Amino acid sequence: MNTPVLHAQSLTKTFGTTTALAGVDLIVGRGESVAIMGASGSGKTTLLHVLAGITAPDAGSVHYAPAHGAPVDITTRNERERSKLRRETFGFVFQQGLLIPELTAIENIALALMINGTSRRVALEHAAGWMASLGLAGMEERRIGELSGGQAQRVAIARAQVTGAELVFADEPTGALDSQTSNDVMDALLWSTTGQGRTLLVVTHDSEVAARCSRTVHVRDGHVIGTETVNTGVTA
């Protein structure tokens, strides 16, 4: 495995009487693409949210090692600090994209930069470059409702990457797409992350999506029950 970019130890999380995470350990190497798979209610989305600093665990730690700078224990940071980390360092792609329908495609992408203080002009220039690289040139002024599902997800991928995110978290990014569009979106997601030396974590129920990643982590009842390194067929 490459140098770890995320190192989670003994993560636990409960919601009422439900145990979502029961002492999870996980190491993610820099430049990896890792799929997290499991049945509904297995804890896979909770795991993603804790790793990304969206949800605080009840116990355990998540250490993030940026390419430059000192490692960060995400679990000791307060919500304001975690929000800054998510906004400036991490990227996110969700099943429905969570794009703003009132904005154009290019504005949706540029907004991620403008929130961090980039001027509108520079943000739009960067957004246009990402749209072109993801096959969306000419669609800059379309609103989200005027795009196909696959096009909208590529806008979401561009938004996740335009800030230069080292680590991208994707929660069922192809869940609402047909098989061909799903394949196209995964092409775009992998090209823009691991293809550029970045790291990708994907929650998915789709074994074909998982097979595109370099490693699959299987989760059941809040436990990691096994991992599979797809390219070599090594299991643990």
Secondary structure, 3 states (H helix, E strand, C coil): CCCEEEEEEEEEEEECCEEEEEEEEEEEECCCEEEEECCCCCCHHHHHHHHCCCCCCCEEEEEECCCCCCCEEHHHCCHHHHHHHHHHCEEEEECCCCCCCCCEHHHHHHHHHHCCCCCHHHHHHHHHHHHHHCCCCCCCCCEHHHCCHHHHHHHHHHHHHCCCCCEEEEECCCCCCCHHHHHHHHHHHHHHCHHHCCEEEEECCCHHHHHCCCEEEEEECCEEEEEEECCCCEEC
